[in-house]
Amino acid sequence: MIAVLVSESTIILSALERCIQGEFGEIKKVRKLSQLRATEDWSEASIIFDMAHAARGLEDLLAFGTSNLKHCVVLTREADDLHALAPLVGVVGAIILDTSNLEDVAQAARMVRNGLHVLPMQMKPMLSRPNPGPRLTTEATASLTARENAVLTLVTQGSSNKVIARKLGISDSTVRVHVRSVLKKLGVQNRTQAALVVLDRRGKGPQLVQMERNQQLHSPQAG
């Protein structure tokens, strides 16, 4: 299996490579997710993503395509604002803090590869509290036209306007019109929110492990 390490820091890339050597047949290092070829299927790759900034990191992950993130380990530096990462619960394989050691990172990668979802202890309250963000309603979904639903599906897959235009055989300007209409009908402000609320509605309760340094505790959902 291939592992993909993503960080703008050469030092972090080298450290991550050392901690997982021997775990994977191939290790690929890139500075940005956008450097990976979009034509390839990365859904089975184990990705360790160094998220320096939460907002930009969310955008990068969505653009990469949520179908590619089930084995993704997100290493976040913004421990004081983990609520901003709540939409990633159940989408990525793991969220861990950069205060974790290298063995924690390797262990999280192994857990995710085995189908578990890993969270820091600080995110435990989010498991039982409803997501305060916007959610799709039956009425909102029903108000979308067939074309708008097609556009929304491609947005959720992380497709750009140009890609959507090519796949649907319409112009870029027409795509922009449809996207604006979809955002208005769903009551969200941007493409990221639109995609995340769709994923939130489709999501199933994941098997979760709460992780704090070298201690793992199974949540009630995981038994």
Salt bridges, closest charged atoms under 4 A:
GLU8 OE2 - ARG56 NH2 3.67
GLU17 OE1 - LYS29 NZ 2.96
GLU23 OE2 - ARG110 NH1 2.76
GLU23 OE1 - ARG113 NH2 3.32
GLU40 OE2 - ARG37 NH2 2.41
GLU44 OE2 - LYS70 NZ 2.99
ASP50 OD2 - ARG77 NH2 2.54
GLU103 OE2 - ARG110 NH2 2.75
ASP104 OD2 - ARG213 NE 3.78
GLU148 OE1 - LYS185 NZ 2.86
ASP200 OD2 - ARG135 NH1 2.47
